[in-house]
Amino acid sequence: MILTEGELSYMATQRLGRLATIQPSGDPQVSPVSCYYNPDTGTIDIGGHNMAASRKYRNVQHNPRAAIVIDDMTPGSPPRIRCLEIRGRAQAIPSPDSTTARARGAIIRIHPQRIISWGIDPPKLALGSRNISQ
């Protein structure tokens, strides 16, 4: 399994992330997106209204490097920051056969290559990272 049980549980409660892609100029672009783990493919599926016409979709077509960050801060005192960053190779898929994204149509699919997380898997609340071999 690519993600830990704690990371999967966390993703199931957090539907909003920020997707970083690279524009043709080389500049980064960060966009808020909805994101869903796809257990059949071991990927992160990102959908949205009219995705195929978006700048982020075209960025992935031009350069498949992408990352998504999903994070939050727990209530309480002191609050605890939780974060899951997934870097990898992205695909712009115009008509996916199957997807966990809620919107119909084109998606961006991230194949994880590096995962960085903290505050998610007790007792490992410190920063943790790992590379994924594919």
ChimeraX attribute file (.defattr): number of C-alpha atoms within 10 A of each C-alpha:
attribute: neighborCount
match mode: 1-to-1
recipient: residues
	/A:1	6
	/A:2	18
	/A:3	17
	/A:4	11
	/A:5	12
	/A:6	13
	/A:7	17
	/A:8	15
	/A:9	13
	/A:10	18
	/A:11	20
	/A:12	12
	/A:13	8
	/A:14	14
	/A:15	13
	/A:16	17
	/A:17	22
	/A:18	18
	/A:19	23
	/A:20	20
	/A:21	26
	/A:22	21
	/A:23	17
	/A:24	13
	/A:25	7
	/A:26	10
	/A:27	8
	/A:28	12
	/A:29	15
	/A:30	16
	/A:31	13
	/A:32	13
	/A:33	16
	/A:34	19
	/A:35	28
	/A:36	22
	/A:37	21
	/A:38	16
	/A:39	14
	/A:40	9
	/A:41	14
	/A:42	15
	/A:43	23
	/A:44	23
	/A:45	23
	/A:46	25
	/A:47	23
	/A:48	18
	/A:49	13
	/A:50	13
	/A:51	21
	/A:52	19
	/A:53	10
	/A:54	11
	/A:55	15
	/A:56	22
	/A:57	24
	/A:58	18
	/A:59	23
	/A:60	24
	/A:61	17
	/A:62	14
	/A:63	17
	/A:64	20
	/A:65	18
	/A:66	26
	/A:67	23
	/A:68	26
	/A:69	20
	/A:70	22
	/A:71	21
	/A:72	15
	/A:73	12
	/A:74	12
	/A:75	9
	/A:76	7
	/A:77	6
	/A:78	8
	/A:79	10
	/A:80	15
	/A:81	14
	/A:82	19
	/A:83	19
	/A:84	22
	/A:85	19
	/A:86	24
	/A:87	22
	/A:88	21
	/A:89	18
	/A:90	24
	/A:91	19
	/A:92	22
	/A:93	17
	/A:94	13
	/A:95	12
	/A:96	13
	/A:97	6
	/A:98	10
	/A:99	24
	/A:100	19
	/A:101	21
	/A:102	15
	/A:103	15
	/A:104	15
	/A:105	17
	/A:106	22
	/A:107	26
	/A:108	28
	/A:109	29
	/A:110	28
	/A:111	23
	/A:112	24
	/A:113	16
	/A:114	17
	/A:115	19
	/A:116	15
	/A:117	22
	/A:118	20
	/A:119	22
	/A:120	24
	/A:121	17
	/A:122	9
	/A:123	7
	/A:124	11
	/A:125	14
	/A:126	13
	/A:127	12
	/A:128	14
	/A:129	14
	/A:130	11
	/A:131	13
	/A:132	14
	/A:133	8
	/A:134	6
